[in-house]
Amino acid sequence: MIIFMSRTILLVAATVFFFQTAGAEHPEKNAAGFTRMPLSALQTEGNWQQQDDGVIFLEPREGETGWKRYHHYLTLPGKYKDFIVDFEYKHGEGGNSGLYFRVSDMVDPTIHGFEIQILDSLGKADEEMGHHDNGGIIKTKGADKNASKKAGEWNRMTVKMKGNNLTVTLNGAVVQKVNLDKKRPKDKPLHKEGFISIQDHGLPFWVRNIQVKNL
């Protein structure tokens, strides 16, 4: 009887382990060399949740607005030198986030890295796009054109960093093509490698299909 019960317990434990393992998401490399990043592969101390459809949703907690939250970014594991990162995102009206890269210290990405602004900039003329508008590089350069979609629609952003050269494609349009070492502010260093992270700006935000490739 004891032997039978032991075998039953082992069988149940093995079955539970199998379903937990089968249900877990892990990074996967595709034929193009990109590694897909589910929430389970990313680093965060914050409010990001994996939904059943694979979308990662940011739901701010009570009292969190503006800069009243820290260390809640969604960060890819490890540091990247030359890379392509590709993802889709959407936001509500007045939405605000950002894609950080070449961040040397995640304690304060705004100081230790570069940010590509994500903002609800629909309707703004190309010539009016500043560094705080969608696709702009904060404190560095505005987007060359406004390729924003309206709030609630999915956008796709592809960021390529090769040496000092940055290319940003938003919804099929190249909105940035710049040598950051020549364009950056004098007080902002351009590190050879760093973390890649999506900002928690204290507002609802959705992201999916995050994938990255080392160059």
C-alpha positions in Angstrom: 0.0 0.0 0.0 2.8 2.4 0.9 4.7 1.6 -2.3 1.5 2.1 -4.3 0.8 5.5 -2.7 4.4 6.6 -3.2 4.2 5.8 -6.9 0.9 7.7 -7.2 2.4 10.8 -5.5 5.4 10.6 -7.9 3.1 10.3 -10.9 0.9 13.3 -9.8 4.1 15.4 -9.2 5.5 14.5 -12.6 2.2 15.3 -14.3 2.0 18.7 -12.6 5.7 19.4 -13.5 5.0 18.5 -17.1 2.0 20.9 -17.4 3.9 23.7 -15.7 6.8 23.3 -18.0 4.6 22.9 -21.1 2.7 26.0 -20.3 5.7 28.2 -19.5 7.0 30.5 -22.2 10.7 30.7 -23.0 12.7 32.8 -25.4 12.6 31.3 -28.9 14.9 32.1 -31.9 13.3 32.2 -35.3 14.7 31.6 -38.8 15.7 35.3 -39.1 17.9 35.1 -36.1 15.6 37.1 -33.8 14.9 35.9 -30.2 11.3 36.4 -29.1 10.9 37.7 -25.6 7.8 36.7 -23.5 7.3 38.3 -20.2 8.8 35.4 -18.4 12.2 36.2 -20.1 12.1 39.8 -19.2 13.1 41.7 -16.0 10.7 44.0 -14.1 9.7 44.9 -10.6 6.5 46.5 -11.7 3.1 46.2 -13.1 3.5 44.2 -16.4 1.1 41.3 -16.9 1.1 38.5 -19.5 -2.4 38.2 -21.1 -3.8 35.1 -22.6 -3.3 36.4 -26.1 0.4 36.9 -25.5 0.1 40.7 -25.1 2.1 42.2 -22.2 -0.1 44.8 -20.4 1.0 47.5 -18.1 -1.6 48.4 -15.5 -0.3 51.1 -13.1 -1.1 50.6 -9.4 -3.1 53.0 -7.3 -1.2 56.3 -6.7 1.3 55.7 -9.6 1.3 58.6 -12.0 4.0 60.5 -13.9 7.3 59.9 -12.1 5.8 58.4 -9.0 7.2 54.9 -9.9 10.7 53.6 -10.2 12.5 50.4 -11.3 9.3 49.2 -13.0 10.7 49.2 -16.6 10.4 46.1 -18.8 14.1 45.2 -19.5 15.6 42.6 -21.8 18.1 40.3 -20.2 21.8 41.2 -20.6 23.4 44.0 -22.4 23.5 44.7 -26.1 26.1 46.3 -28.3 24.9 46.2 -32.0 21.3 45.0 -32.3 17.9 45.2 -33.9 14.9 45.2 -31.5 11.4 45.0 -33.0 8.1 45.2 -31.2 4.5 46.3 -31.4 2.8 48.7 -29.0 -0.4 50.6 -28.4 -1.6 53.2 -25.9 -4.7 55.2 -24.9 -5.3 58.9 -25.6 -2.4 60.9 -24.2 -0.3 57.7 -24.0 3.4 58.0 -23.1 6.3 55.5 -22.9 9.7 55.1 -24.4 12.3 52.6 -25.7 15.6 52.9 -23.9 18.9 51.4 -25.2 22.7 51.5 -24.5 21.7 52.0 -20.8 24.8 51.4 -18.6 22.9 51.5 -15.3 19.1 50.8 -14.9 19.0 52.7 -11.6 18.3 55.8 -13.8 18.0 55.0 -17.5 17.1 58.6 -18.3 20.7 59.6 -17.4 22.6 56.5 -18.3 21.2 55.8 -21.8 19.2 57.0 -24.8 15.4 57.1 -25.1 13.3 56.9 -28.2 10.0 58.6 -27.3 6.7 56.9 -27.6 3.9 59.4 -27.4 0.4 60.1 -28.6 1.5 62.6 -31.3 -1.2 62.0 -33.9 -2.0 65.0 -36.1 1.3 66.9 -35.6 3.0 68.1 -38.7 6.3 66.6 -39.7 8.1 69.9 -39.4 6.8 70.4 -35.9 8.1 67.0 -34.5 10.5 67.7 -31.6 12.6 65.4 -29.5 9.7 64.8 -27.1 7.3 63.7 -29.8 6.8 60.2 -31.0 9.9 58.7 -32.6 12.1 61.5 -31.2 15.4 60.9 -29.4 15.0 62.7 -26.0 17.4 65.7 -25.7 18.9 64.7 -29.1 16.8 64.9 -32.2 13.1 65.0 -33.3 11.7 62.4 -35.7 12.0 63.2 -39.4 8.3 62.5 -39.9 5.2 61.7 -37.9 4.3 58.1 -38.5 2.0 57.8 -35.5 -1.2 55.8 -35.5 -4.2 56.9 -33.4 -4.7 55.9 -29.8 -5.9 52.3 -29.5 -4.2 51.0 -32.7 -1.1 48.8 -32.8 2.1 50.5 -33.9 5.3 48.6 -34.9 8.7 50.0 -34.1 12.0 48.6 -35.3 15.3 50.0 -33.8 18.6 49.2 -35.3 21.9 50.2 -33.6 25.1 49.5 -35.4 28.2 51.2 -34.0 27.2 54.8 -33.5 24.5 54.7 -36.1 20.8 54.6 -35.2 17.9 53.8 -37.5 14.3 53.9 -36.2 11.4 52.6 -38.4 7.9 53.3 -37.2 4.9 51.7 -39.0 7.0 51.2 -42.1 8.5 54.7 -42.3 12.1 55.5 -41.4 11.7 58.3 -38.8 15.3 58.4 -37.6 18.7 57.8 -39.3 21.4 59.5 -37.3 25.0 59.1 -36.0 24.4 59.5 -32.3 28.0 60.3 -31.4 27.9 63.4 -33.6 24.4 64.4 -32.6 24.3 63.6 -28.8 24.4 66.3 -26.1 27.9 66.9 -24.8 26.8 65.7 -21.3 25.3 62.4 -22.5 27.9 59.6 -23.1 27.3 57.0 -25.8 28.2 53.7 -24.2 29.4 50.8 -26.5 26.8 48.5 -25.0 23.9 48.6 -22.5 20.5 47.4 -21.5 17.3 47.7 -23.7 14.2 48.6 -21.8 10.6 49.8 -22.3 9.5 52.5 -19.9 6.8 52.4 -17.3 5.4 55.9 -17.4 2.5 55.3 -15.0 0.0 55.0 -17.8 -1.7 51.9 -19.4 0.4 50.5 -22.2 0.3 47.3 -24.3 3.2 45.6 -26.0 3.6 42.4 -28.0 5.9 40.4 -30.2 9.1 41.7 -28.6 12.1 40.3 -30.5 15.8 41.1 -30.6 18.8 40.1 -32.6 22.5 40.7 -32.0 24.4 42.1 -35.0 
